[in-house]
Amino acid sequence: MDWTEYETIVAYNAMTDATYLTAIADYVKPEYFENQNIAKYFEIVRDFYDKRQKLPTITEIKPYLTTDILKNSFKKLIDSFKILDKIFDQTELYNNTENFLKERATWCNILEIAENSDQKVKNPLEVLTAFEDICKICLDIDRGIELYRDADKIIDDILNEDACISTKWEWLDFNLGGGLREDGKALYMFAGQANIGKSIFLGNIAANIAEQGKNVLVITLEMSEMLYAKRIASHVTKIPLKDFKEDPHNLRFALSEEQKRTKGKIYIKEFPPSTITPKQLTAFVKKLIDSGETLDAVVIDYIGLLHSPVGTNSYERGKYVCEQVRAMSYIFKCPLISAIQLNRAVYGKDNPGMEGLAESIAVAATADVILSIFQSEEDMELGLIKLGMMKNRFGPRGMVQAMRIEYNTLSIFQSDEEEEVLGDGDMSVLERLANQ
């Protein structure tokens, strides 16, 4: 499409359709138009609408045409409207306009960077922020659900069970309503103190998903991808990590047999901690999918090590990162699973609550499911580690389940011990707020 010609389409719809103008008004800048006459008239129409909440008539525009040049160019613009095919498919119109705005915004930013390259006016963070803002341009016209008109849709959804991916842990699947939401729109978090076993849980989740013939991407921000691969290999083959060097051929055979049995794939990609933003991670995942791979789940170890280009404190940075990661589950239509570190105030505490997330309460508010990981000295001696249901948008919360952990192969299984139940009366104010 010729974007120079498309400017006329944008101008015509902005001057005749208030809904369209409202949708694009916050995204448009004058420099996006090569025809500066169109840019001028767009500004006039937008300012008029902001003040009066209605589109101007031609009579109402005329007072703004203060020179003969403006009057003549406006006449030419109106004449150009006469030859337009004015029947627009709304979905195509909004999709093309979104592409137009993104491409023009990108081009203008590239020009600005080039012009300022000698003076070094724009720093890298400003450049990154500008391009991330471009990625946020969205002209979605889906009206969503109308409660009464779409009653049949609601009933159908109630009667059709949500497609889920099993975690292979019966207790967790039951309390999540079947497992991890297959179509995404959900962020699952494990919360625990340092060295409690968050990475072991994440590695096991990845392997358990792959065991069902699903493909999983593991993003590691803390340890090398090779070490992560060895740890998961130990779990799936049940060969202790320390024995790998003694018989590498046995490991190769065991991995080959496991691949034949499961048919799922586990991709492991390492990034240095605090160097990659959620937007950059999204671009990497998209590139992987565009290469022909399919993904059924994404595991990030762990969310606190993603870099936030915005925010001046831990709350703002945590809010930005968590919201962007959760958005990935919508973009790629698969569950996102990660972990968060508890603060020192709850280290060693049995069944820590939301107060342990106080420094990152935005994470508590954004995540759909938060599971605490904790362990007493007695648990460690018995080979147990416990999961507590801190927050759960898909079912009950407040329960505690003992899990069996085998450290020699870094494997976790559900224990036969009965679950414990924590009543709502025992929950802190923070926990109640986050679960609302």
N, C-alpha and C positions, 0 to 999 in steps of 0.2 A: 504494500500500500504506500502511496505517495503521501507522506505526512504533511507536506506543504498544502496539498489539496484538502487533507483531512481537517486542517485548521478551520476551513469554512464550515464543515459539518459540526465541529465543536462549537463554533460561534453561533450557528443557526439554532442548535438545540439549547444552548445556554440562554439565548435571547427569547426562546419561545416555550421552554419547558422548565418550570420552576423546580420540579423534582430533580431533573438532570443537573441544573445549576447548583442546587444544594449539595448534590453528591460530589461534584468536582471542585467546588469553590475553594476548599481548604488546601487542595493540592496544586492549583494552577498558579504559576508565576508569569509575569509579563514576558520574560525572556524565553519562555517556551514557544512563543509564536515568532516565526520568521517574518510574518506580515505584521508589522508594528501597528498598523491601523486596527487590525483585529484585536491586538493586545490592548489598545486604548479603549475600544468599545466594550471589551470584556470587563475591564476595570470599571467602566461607567455602569454597566448593568449590575455587576456584583455589588458595588457601593450603593446603588439605588435599592437593590433588593435588601441589603443589610439594614437600611434605614426605614424602608416602608413595608417590607415583607411581601412585596409583589413585584412582578416584572414590569419594566417601563414600556409604555406604548411609544411609537415613533414620535408622536407629538411631545411626549415627556422627555425623550432623548434630545430633541432639537436644541433646548437651551444650553446643552453641554457642547454643542458644535459651534465653537466661538470664532473659527476662522474659515475662510473659503476652502482651504486645503482639507480641513476636517469634514466640511460639508460635502465636498466632491468625493472624498474617499469613502464616506459613509454611504453615499449614493451608489458607488461601485460595489460596496459590500452587499447592499440590499439587492442590487441587480444580480449579483452572483448567487443569491439565495433562490432567485427565480428559476434557475436552470438545475437546481438540486432535485434529486429524487427524494421526496420528503416522506416516503414510507420506510421506516426503519424497524428492523427486527431489534427489539429492546435488548435481548441478551447479547447479540452481536455488537450493537452500538456501545454498550457498556464495556464489553471485553476489549473492543478496539480502542476505546477511549483510555482504558487503563493501560494498554500497551503504549499508546501515544504519549501519555503522561510519563511513564517510566522511561521510555526511550529519550524523550526530550529532556527530562531531568538528568538522565545519565550524561547525555551529550553536553549539556550546559555545565555540569560539574567537571567534566573532562576539560572543557575549554578554560574554565576558571583555574583549574590546577596548572594547565599549560601556561597561561598568562602570568601566573604568580610564581612559577617555578624558580625564576632568577631571584626574586625577592624573598622566597621561602615564607610567604605570608601564612599559608595554610599548613598546619602541622598534621602529622599522620592521623591523630585521633579525630580531628575535625573532618578529614577526608572520609575516614571509616564511618563516622556518624552520619555524614551526608548520604553516603551510599546505602546505609542501613535504613535511613528514612525513606529512600526511594523504594526499597523493598516492601515497605509498609503500605504503599499505595494500593488501595483495594476498593473497587466499586461493586461489591457484591449486592445483587438486587433480589436475592432469594428472600421472600417475606417470612420464612420460618413457619411455625405452627400457629394456626388460629384455633383456640381452645374448643369452640363450639362447632365450627365448620368442619374441622379435621378430627372429629370424635372417632370416626372409623379408623383413622391412622393410629390414634392413641390406643384403641382397643387391640388392633392388630399387633402393635408393639408389645402390649401386655401379654398377649397370648403366645407370641413368638419369643422363645427364650433367646437371650443375648448370646451370640457366638463367643465363646471364650477359649483361651489357651490355658491348659492346665499347668499349674506350677509343679505338679507331681507330689504336692504335699496336701493330703486330704483335708486337713484342718483349715489350711489357708484357702483352698479352693471353695470349700463350703461357706466360709465367712465372706468371701468375695463374690458370692452368687454364681460360682462356677469356675472362676479363675480370672485371668487377665483379659480385659476387654479386647477382643480380636481386632475390632475396627478402630482401636485407639481412643482418642479423646480422654485419656487418663494418664496420670503420672503417679507411679508407685515408688515409695521411698522407704529405705531401711535407715534407721537412725541408731547410732551407737557411739560409744567412746572410742578413742584411738586403740587400734590393735585388738578390738573385740571380735572381729571376724566379718566385717561388712563385705569385704572383697570375696570372701569365701561364699557368702550367701549369693552375691551377684554372679559369681562364676557358676555356682550350682544352678541358679535360675536359668542362665544362658544355656547350659548343657541340657537341663530338663526340657526346655522349649525345643531345642534342636532334636532331642530324642523323639519328638512327635513329627519329624519330617519338616520342621519349620527352619527358616533361616534367621540367624541372629547376628547383629553387629554389636560388638563390645568395644567401647571407647575407653581406653585406659589413660588416665592423666596422672597416675601416681607411680606405677611400676612399668617396666618395659613390656612391650607386647610379647616378647619371647618368654619372659618369666610368666606372664599371664597365661600364655599358651601351655606352658609346662604344667602349671597348676591345674588348669582345666583337664589337660591330658591325664594327669594323675587321678582325677576324680572319675572320668568316664571309663578309664581302663582298669581302675582299682589297683594300679601298680604304684607303690610308694615313690614319691619324688626322689628320695635318696637312692633308689635302686635303678634309676634310669641309665646311669653310666655302665652298670654291670651287664646289662643285656639290652642294648638299643634295638636289636632286631626283634625282640619280643614286644617292645613298645610299638615299633612300626607295624607289626602284625596285628596287635591289639587295636590300634587306631584304625587300621584298614577294616577290620571286622566290625568295629563300632560304626564306621561310616556306612557299610553295607546294611547294617541293622536299622540305623536311624534315618539315613538319607538326608538329614538336615545339615546345614552348614553353619559354622561359627566363624565369623570374620572378626579379627582382633586388630585394632588400629591404635597406635600410641601417639599422643600429642604431649609436648612438655606442659607441666602444670602452669595454669594462669596465663597462657599465651593465646588460647583460642576462644573466641566469643561464640555464643549460641548461634548467631547468624552465620559465622564461618563454618561451624559444625553442620548446620543445615545445608550449606552449599556443598560440603564434602559428601554428606549422605545422598543428596540429590545427584551428585556426580556418579556415585556408586550405582544408584538405581538406573540412571541414564545409560550406564555402560551395559545394562542388561540383567543385572542382578535383582532379585526380589528380596525384600526384607519383611519379616513378620514381627520383629521386636528389636528395640534398641536399648542396650544397657550402657550406662555412663558411670564410670568409677573414677571420681565421683563428682556430683554437681557443684560442690563447693570449690572445685579447682578449675572451673570454667571462668574465663575473664569477662568482666562486665565493663563495657566502655562508657557506661553512664552510672551516676550515683556518687555521692560524696561520703556515704557511710555504709555500714554493713547491711542495714535494712534495705536501703535503696538498691544496692548492688545485688543482694540476695533476691529481692523482688523481681528485678529485671531478668536475672538469669533463670529463676524458677518459672516465670511466666513464659519466657521464650522457649524453654525446654518443653513445657507442657504444650505450647503451640505446635511443636514438632510432631506431637502425637496426632494432631489434627491434619497437618500437612501430609504426613506419610501414612496415615491411617493404620497405625500400629501402636501398641503400648510402649511407653518409655519407663524404664526401671533404673533407679539410681540410689544414691545413699547420701546421708548428711551426717556430719560430726556433731555429737552432743557436746555441750560445754562442760567444763571441769566441775561445775557445781553439782552435777548428778553422777559423776564418776563413782562406780562401785555401788550405786543405788539399785535396789531391787525394783524392777518395773518402773523405770523413769518415766515421768510425764512430760507434758508439753513445755513445762518450765525449762527443760533442758534445751529447748530450741529457741529460747528467749532472744538470742542475738540474731536469729534468722526466722523470726516469727512470720515473716512474709512467706517463707517456705511452708510453714505449718498451715497458713491460710490458703495456699495455692494448690498444694499436692492433694490428690484424691484419696490416697491411702498412705498412712505412715505406720510402719512397724518398728517398734523398738527392739533392739538386741541387747540382752544383758545376761550376766553369768556370775554366780557366786563362787566362792572357793570350793564349796561342796559340789556344785554343779560341775566344775572343771574336773574334780576328782572322779566324778561319775560319768564323765564323757558327755555331759549335757550342756546345751545352751538354749536360752529361752527367747521366744518371740512374744511381744505384747502388742495388741491392736490399739495403737494410740488414736488413730483416726481412720474412718472408713465410710466413704460416701455410698458404698454399694451393699452395706449390710451392718450387722451389729459391731460394736466396739467394746473395748474394756476387757477382752479375754486375754489369757496368757497360755501359751502352749510350749511344752518342753520339746526340744529337738535333740536328736542324737548326732554328735559331731565326731568324725574320725579324722584326727589331725594328720595321720600318716598319709592319707590320700585326699585330704581336704574335702571330705564328703559329708553332706548333711542329710539326715533322714528324719522323718517324724517319729517321735518317741511314742511308746504305748501309754505313757503317763496321761492321766486325765487332765483336760484343760482346766484352768482356774478362771473364775469370772470376777471382774471388778465392777462393782455397781456404780451407777451414775453419781451417787452421793459421794463417792470417793474421788471424783474427778475434780481437778482444779478449774478455776474460772477460765484459764487459757485453753484447757482441753475442751471445755464446753463451747467456747467461742469458735475454735477452729473446726469443730465437728458440726457446726450449724450450717 
